[in-house]
Amino acid sequence: VDSVVKLFSSLSDFDEKMTRYQVEHIAGKRGSRTKYTSPNCDTLRTHGLCLGPDEICRSVRHPLTYYRRKLKTIKLGGRKGS
């Protein structure tokens, strides 16, 4: 939570108390305690938030799956494989 709050601290309208509350709520630590996950790739593309499709992107439907596969690729030194 602290690292996410810090990301927003440089914004001109930053309010630490409000930001902390919102981040804790999204993380499931306040309010309904619902733990949210990121939207799927189709939703991100619809809102123009896809950061540039690559080979991995074409075979996944969720950003967390993309992250895991990309991390695996990096650990393998860029080689393809499972």
Phi and psi in degrees as a GROMACS rama.xvg file:
@    title "Ramachandran Plot"
@    xaxis  label "Phi"
@    yaxis  label "Psi"
@TYPE xy
-59.5473  -41.1489  ASP-2
-68.0575  -33.4348  SER-3
-71.2726  -42.8365  VAL-4
-58.7105  -41.9192  VAL-5
-61.7994  -34.6686  LYS-6
-57.9168  -34.4138  LEU-7
-90.6115  -8.34625  PHE-8
-63.8003  -20.7147  SER-9
-87.4832  -5.28679  SER-10
-72.73  145.697  LEU-11
-63.5794  -31.6635  SER-12
-101.33  23.7533  ASP-13
-61.8889  131.097  PHE-14
-130.375  105.557  ASP-15
-58.164  -43.6773  GLU-16
-61.4806  -45.6701  LYS-17
-67.7433  -43.535  MET-18
-62.0961  -45.7859  THR-19
-59.7837  -44.4153  ARG-20
-59.426  -48.1232  TYR-21
-63.8699  -42.0479  GLN-22
-66.1398  -42.8256  VAL-23
-64.7158  -37.0805  GLU-24
-64.2386  -47.3578  HIS-25
-63.6498  -33.2307  ILE-26
-78.9756  -2.79391  ALA-27
82.3731  19.9553  GLY-28
-99.9239  -7.26745  LYS-29
-140.437  169.659  ARG-30
64.0192  -130.303  GLY-31
-73.2974  -8.94106  SER-32
66.1353  20.3682  ARG-33
-74.1127  131.389  THR-34
-95.7212  116.642  LYS-35
-91.6428  151.371  TYR-36
-118.313  170.999  THR-37
-71.0895  155.434  SER-38
-66.1151  161.042  PRO-39
-74.6923  170.172  ASN-40
-60.3742  -39.2236  CYS-41
-59.4145  -42.24  ASP-42
-65.2656  -42.6261  THR-43
-62.8317  -42.1683  LEU-44
-63.816  -41.908  ARG-45
-57.1074  -37.5067  THR-46
-94.088  8.41842  HIS-47
70.7406  28.137  GLY-48
-105.549  4.81917  LEU-49
-74.2671  130.67  CYS-50
-87.1902  14.5689  LEU-51
114.355  97.7814  GLY-52
-59.6399  144.847  PRO-53
-133.476  -169.239  ASP-54
-59.0873  -41.7647  GLU-55
-66.1034  -42.2161  ILE-56
-56.4823  -35.6127  CYS-57
-67.737  -17.2151  ARG-58
-109.927  9.43847  SER-59
-127.741  161.682  VAL-60
-119.839  -2.55202  ARG-61
-137.533  136.836  HIS-62
-58.2986  -30.8613  PRO-63
-70.4074  -34.4715  LEU-64
-65.0451  -42.1468  THR-65
-57.5316  -48.295  TYR-66
-57.2236  -47.4217  TYR-67
-62.6317  -43.3691  ARG-68
-67.9481  -39.9626  ARG-69
-63.8573  -43.0827  LYS-70
-60.9619  -42.4528  LEU-71
-62.2291  -42.0655  LYS-72
-61.2804  -43.3621  THR-73
-63.5424  -43.2773  ILE-74
-64.3824  -29.0338  LYS-75
-84.9497  4.62896  LEU-76
75.1092  28.9585  GLY-77
85.0944  -3.74903  GLY-78
-75.9159  148.485  ARG-79
-79.6744  151.444  LYS-80
149.972  174.544  GLY-81
